[in-house]
Amino acid sequence: MQFKIEAIEVGNALQNYIWMLVDTHQQQAVVIDPTQADLVLEYCEKQQLELTQIWITHKHPDHTGGVAELRQQTYAKVYAPLAERDKITEVDHFLQDGDTLHFAKLKVDVIATPGHTLGHLCYFIDALDALFTGDTLFAMGCGRLFEGTYMQMYHSLNRLAAFPPRSKVYCAHEYTESNARFALTIEPENVALQQRYQEVLSLRQQNKITLPSTIALELQTNPFLRCESVEEFQKVRQLKDQF
């Protein structure tokens, strides 16, 4: 297989993952949301990879912290949201909804998903069934609304829910266990959710990653994707904020 996607576990309080997309033929890599430069540089050195691109989903420091050093050390090109250009420095290419970019032979679609922040972007690679969702869509959860409206976030989640069910969801945090516990308070009778919670508990007891998820699995078990109106979404999100 020419391409692989691997997670670097940051080990910080926010439980960030840095995702690496690797072209094993060319020995080149993309990093998505580099929290820390040193972890990425170490990964690339071990795997003998050239870092050529950096993709940013949004402006928060736990997603951009390593950008400046990585750009300086590797000359990788930085792609980031146009709508957050005032908050993200060291950018080569600003992106907005509907744009495309390329890595090796892969075409990457850019999707605007405002809500967590106003400029949040997700990245979809159809050839790999890979959807990098940053802090918009989590496994059994969604991001807090720091800037956007409930309507915006509801619309953003519905856009992601419409992607092919096989699409793998690569989100930026290991929040799955706590999200599952909350989801069970919303849908205690959901058998698929009960089963998934047990699987997640088992993985976490072994200190294993719970990602990626899939859109199909999220449609079965994520209470935020199962809301049928903005009003219902707002109610569930407010409950989660207090959970």
Sequence and secondary structure as in RCSB ss.txt:
>XXXX:A:sequence
MQFKIEAIEVGNALQNYIWMLVDTHQQQAVVIDPTQADLVLEYCEKQQLELTQIWITHKHPDHTGGVAELRQQTY
AKVYAPLAERDKITEVDHFLQDGDTLHFAKLKVDVIATPGHTLGHLCYFIDALDALFTGDTLFAMGCGRLFEGTY
MQMYHSLNRLAAFPPRSKVYCAHEYTESNARFALTIEPENVALQQRYQEVLSLRQQNKITLPSTIALELQTNPFL
RCESVEEFQKVRQLKDQF
>XXXX:A:secstr
  EEEEEEE  STT BEEEEEEETTTTEEEEES S HHHHHHHHHHHT EEEEEE S   HHHHTTHHHHHHHH 
 EEEEEGGGTTT  S SEEE TT EEEETTEEEEEEE  SSSTT EEEEEGGGTEEEEETTEETTEE   SSS H
HHHHHHHHHHHTS TT EEEESB  HHHHHHHHHHH TT HHHHHHHHHHHHHHHTT     EEHHHHHHH TTT
S  SHHHHHHHHHHHHT 
